Amino acid sequence: MLPAHPGLLLLSFLFLADADSPPKFTRIPENQT
């Protein structure tokens, strides 16, 4: 297994968080018009 880099950890976390629930911390205000 390759060493887990901070970037990969963040990407994996964001991906899992987005897949599980909508990312509130990076939510894009596309609903607002």
PDB file of N, CA, C and O in Angstrom:
ATOM      1  N   MET A   1       0.856  -1.209   0.000  1.00  0.00           N
ATOM      2  CA  MET A   1       0.000   0.000   0.000  1.00  0.00           C
ATOM      3  C   MET A   1       0.882   1.246   0.000  1.00  0.00           C
ATOM      4  O   MET A   1       1.899   1.308   0.691  1.00  0.00           O
ATOM      5  N   LEU A   2       0.476   2.216  -0.775  1.00  0.00           N
ATOM      6  CA  LEU A   2       1.241   3.456  -0.831  1.00  0.00           C
ATOM      7  C   LEU A   2       0.979   4.294   0.414  1.00  0.00           C
ATOM      8  O   LEU A   2      -0.106   4.230   0.993  1.00  0.00           O
ATOM      9  N   PRO A   3       1.974   5.081   0.828  1.00  0.00           N
ATOM     10  CA  PRO A   3       1.819   5.955   2.002  1.00  0.00           C
ATOM     11  C   PRO A   3       0.703   6.962   1.778  1.00  0.00           C
ATOM     12  O   PRO A   3       0.630   7.594   0.724  1.00  0.00           O
ATOM     13  N   ALA A   4      -0.153   7.108   2.757  1.00  0.00           N
ATOM     14  CA  ALA A   4      -1.295   8.023   2.616  1.00  0.00           C
ATOM     15  C   ALA A   4      -0.817   9.470   2.705  1.00  0.00           C
ATOM     16  O   ALA A   4      -0.320   9.907   3.743  1.00  0.00           O
ATOM     17  N   HIS A   5      -0.972  10.197   1.619  1.00  0.00           N
ATOM     18  CA  HIS A   5      -0.583  11.605   1.614  1.00  0.00           C
ATOM     19  C   HIS A   5      -1.757  12.456   2.087  1.00  0.00           C
ATOM     20  O   HIS A   5      -2.914  12.082   1.895  1.00  0.00           O
ATOM     21  N   PRO A   6      -1.459  13.621   2.714  1.00  0.00           N
ATOM     22  CA  PRO A   6      -2.516  14.533   3.190  1.00  0.00           C
ATOM     23  C   PRO A   6      -3.522  14.854   2.096  1.00  0.00           C
ATOM     24  O   PRO A   6      -4.728  14.896   2.339  1.00  0.00           O
ATOM     25  N   GLY A   7      -3.016  15.078   0.891  1.00  0.00           N
ATOM     26  CA  GLY A   7      -3.903  15.402  -0.236  1.00  0.00           C
ATOM     27  C   GLY A   7      -4.856  14.258  -0.530  1.00  0.00           C
ATOM     28  O   GLY A   7      -6.055  14.466  -0.718  1.00  0.00           O
ATOM     29  N   LEU A   8      -4.307  13.032  -0.568  1.00  0.00           N
ATOM     30  CA  LEU A   8      -5.144  11.861  -0.844  1.00  0.00           C
ATOM     31  C   LEU A   8      -6.159  11.663   0.268  1.00  0.00           C
ATOM     32  O   LEU A   8      -7.310  11.310   0.012  1.00  0.00           O
ATOM     33  N   LEU A   9      -5.731  11.891   1.500  1.00  0.00           N
ATOM     34  CA  LEU A   9      -6.643  11.752   2.639  1.00  0.00           C
ATOM     35  C   LEU A   9      -7.787  12.746   2.515  1.00  0.00           C
ATOM     36  O   LEU A   9      -8.950  12.403   2.729  1.00  0.00           O
ATOM     37  N   LEU A  10      -7.444  13.987   2.167  1.00  0.00           N
ATOM     38  CA  LEU A  10      -8.473  15.015   2.017  1.00  0.00           C
ATOM     39  C   LEU A  10      -9.418  14.660   0.885  1.00  0.00           C
ATOM     40  O   LEU A  10     -10.636  14.765   1.027  1.00  0.00           O
ATOM     41  N   LEU A  11      -8.852  14.238  -0.245  1.00  0.00           N
ATOM     42  CA  LEU A  11      -9.676  13.882  -1.402  1.00  0.00           C
ATOM     43  C   LEU A  11     -10.596  12.717  -1.077  1.00  0.00           C
ATOM     44  O   LEU A  11     -11.780  12.736  -1.413  1.00  0.00           O
ATOM     45  N   SER A  12     -10.050  11.710  -0.426  1.00  0.00           N
ATOM     46  CA  SER A  12     -10.854  10.531  -0.074  1.00  0.00           C
ATOM     47  C   SER A  12     -11.941  10.918   0.920  1.00  0.00           C
ATOM     48  O   SER A  12     -13.078  10.456   0.823  1.00  0.00           O
ATOM     49  N   PHE A  13     -11.581  11.770   1.878  1.00  0.00           N
ATOM     50  CA  PHE A  13     -12.555  12.215   2.875  1.00  0.00           C
ATOM     51  C   PHE A  13     -13.676  12.997   2.206  1.00  0.00           C
ATOM     52  O   PHE A  13     -14.855  12.772   2.482  1.00  0.00           O
ATOM     53  N   LEU A  14     -13.297  13.923   1.318  1.00  0.00           N
ATOM     54  CA  LEU A  14     -14.298  14.726   0.617  1.00  0.00           C
ATOM     55  C   LEU A  14     -15.181  13.837  -0.241  1.00  0.00           C
ATOM     56  O   LEU A  14     -16.396  14.025  -0.295  1.00  0.00           O
ATOM     57  N   PHE A  15     -14.571  12.869  -0.909  1.00  0.00           N
ATOM     58  CA  PHE A  15     -15.324  11.965  -1.778  1.00  0.00           C
ATOM     59  C   PHE A  15     -16.316  11.141  -0.963  1.00  0.00           C
ATOM     60  O   PHE A  15     -17.487  11.024  -1.326  1.00  0.00           O
ATOM     61  N   LEU A  16     -15.839  10.574   0.136  1.00  0.00           N
ATOM     62  CA  LEU A  16     -16.709   9.762   0.997  1.00  0.00           C
ATOM     63  C   LEU A  16     -17.813  10.627   1.595  1.00  0.00           C
ATOM     64  O   LEU A  16     -18.971  10.214   1.656  1.00  0.00           O
ATOM     65  N   ALA A  17     -17.448  11.825   2.034  1.00  0.00           N
ATOM     66  CA  ALA A  17     -18.424  12.725   2.645  1.00  0.00           C
ATOM     67  C   ALA A  17     -19.478  13.126   1.614  1.00  0.00           C
ATOM     68  O   ALA A  17     -20.668  13.200   1.922  1.00  0.00           O
ATOM     69  N   ASP A  18     -19.020  13.384   0.376  1.00  0.00           N
ATOM     70  CA  ASP A  18     -19.947  13.782  -0.683  1.00  0.00           C
ATOM     71  C   ASP A  18     -20.844  12.610  -1.074  1.00  0.00           C
ATOM     72  O   ASP A  18     -22.027  12.793  -1.364  1.00  0.00           O
ATOM     73  N   ALA A  19     -20.279  11.419  -1.080  1.00  0.00           N
ATOM     74  CA  ALA A  19     -21.050  10.236  -1.455  1.00  0.00           C
ATOM     75  C   ALA A  19     -22.076   9.903  -0.370  1.00  0.00           C
ATOM     76  O   ALA A  19     -23.182   9.449  -0.664  1.00  0.00           O
ATOM     77  N   ASP A  20     -21.691  10.136   0.885  1.00  0.00           N
ATOM     78  CA  ASP A  20     -22.584   9.807   1.997  1.00  0.00           C
ATOM     79  C   ASP A  20     -23.607  10.919   2.207  1.00  0.00           C
ATOM     80  O   ASP A  20     -24.805  10.659   2.314  1.00  0.00           O
ATOM     81  N   SER A  21     -23.122  12.160   2.265  1.00  0.00           N
ATOM     82  CA  SER A  21     -24.009  13.293   2.497  1.00  0.00           C
ATOM     83  C   SER A  21     -23.453  14.521   1.780  1.00  0.00           C
ATOM     84  O   SER A  21     -22.249  14.594   1.533  1.00  0.00           O
ATOM     85  N   PRO A  22     -24.308  15.482   1.443  1.00  0.00           N
ATOM     86  CA  PRO A  22     -23.872  16.697   0.744  1.00  0.00           C
ATOM     87  C   PRO A  22     -22.850  17.468   1.562  1.00  0.00           C
ATOM     88  O   PRO A  22     -23.100  17.757   2.732  1.00  0.00           O
ATOM     89  N   PRO A  23     -21.702  17.810   0.978  1.00  0.00           N
ATOM     90  CA  PRO A  23     -20.645  18.546   1.677  1.00  0.00           C
ATOM     91  C   PRO A  23     -21.087  19.947   2.054  1.00  0.00           C
ATOM     92  O   PRO A  23     -21.140  20.828   1.196  1.00  0.00           O
ATOM     93  N   LYS A  24     -21.403  20.167   3.310  1.00  0.00           N
ATOM     94  CA  LYS A  24     -21.883  21.479   3.753  1.00  0.00           C
ATOM     95  C   LYS A  24     -20.752  22.503   3.731  1.00  0.00           C
ATOM     96  O   LYS A  24     -20.978  23.686   3.473  1.00  0.00           O
ATOM     97  N   PHE A  25     -19.518  22.032   4.008  1.00  0.00           N
ATOM     98  CA  PHE A  25     -18.387  22.954   4.084  1.00  0.00           C
ATOM     99  C   PHE A  25     -17.987  23.448   2.704  1.00  0.00           C
ATOM    100  O   PHE A  25     -17.382  24.512   2.572  1.00  0.00           O
ATOM    101  N   THR A  26     -18.328  22.665   1.661  1.00  0.00           N
ATOM    102  CA  THR A  26     -17.972  23.088   0.303  1.00  0.00           C
ATOM    103  C   THR A  26     -19.223  23.176  -0.564  1.00  0.00           C
ATOM    104  O   THR A  26     -19.169  23.016  -1.783  1.00  0.00           O
ATOM    105  N   ARG A  27     -20.353  23.435   0.096  1.00  0.00           N
ATOM    106  CA  ARG A  27     -21.619  23.492  -0.644  1.00  0.00           C
ATOM    107  C   ARG A  27     -21.643  24.713  -1.561  1.00  0.00           C
ATOM    108  O   ARG A  27     -21.380  25.833  -1.124  1.00  0.00           O
ATOM    109  N   ILE A  28     -21.957  24.487  -2.825  1.00  0.00           N
ATOM    110  CA  ILE A  28     -22.026  25.589  -3.784  1.00  0.00           C
ATOM    111  C   ILE A  28     -23.451  26.147  -3.819  1.00  0.00           C
ATOM    112  O   ILE A  28     -24.409  25.399  -4.019  1.00  0.00           O
ATOM    113  N   PRO A  29     -23.586  27.453  -3.624  1.00  0.00           N
ATOM    114  CA  PRO A  29     -24.913  28.099  -3.601  1.00  0.00           C
ATOM    115  C   PRO A  29     -25.562  28.125  -4.974  1.00  0.00           C
ATOM    116  O   PRO A  29     -25.860  29.195  -5.504  1.00  0.00           O
ATOM    117  N   GLU A  30     -25.782  26.942  -5.555  1.00  0.00           N
ATOM    118  CA  GLU A  30     -26.390  26.876  -6.888  1.00  0.00           C
ATOM    119  C   GLU A  30     -27.908  26.902  -6.773  1.00  0.00           C
ATOM    120  O   GLU A  30     -28.609  27.189  -7.743  1.00  0.00           O
ATOM    121  N   ASN A  31     -28.415  26.595  -5.564  1.00  0.00           N
ATOM    122  CA  ASN A  31     -29.862  26.620  -5.359  1.00  0.00           C
ATOM    123  C   ASN A  31     -30.375  28.051  -5.298  1.00  0.00           C
ATOM    124  O   ASN A  31     -31.509  28.341  -5.680  1.00  0.00           O
ATOM    125  N   GLN A  32     -29.509  28.946  -4.805  1.00  0.00           N
ATOM    126  CA  GLN A  32     -29.902  30.352  -4.694  1.00  0.00           C
ATOM    127  C   GLN A  32     -29.929  30.996  -6.072  1.00  0.00           C
ATOM    128  O   GLN A  32     -29.012  30.816  -6.873  1.00  0.00           O
ATOM    129  N   THR A  33     -30.989  31.745  -6.335  1.00  0.00           N
ATOM    130  CA  THR A  33     -31.091  32.414  -7.635  1.00  0.00           C
ATOM    131  C   THR A  33     -31.253  33.905  -7.439  1.00  0.00           C
ATOM    132  O   THR A  33     -31.356  34.648  -8.415  1.00  0.00           O
TER     133      THR A  33
END
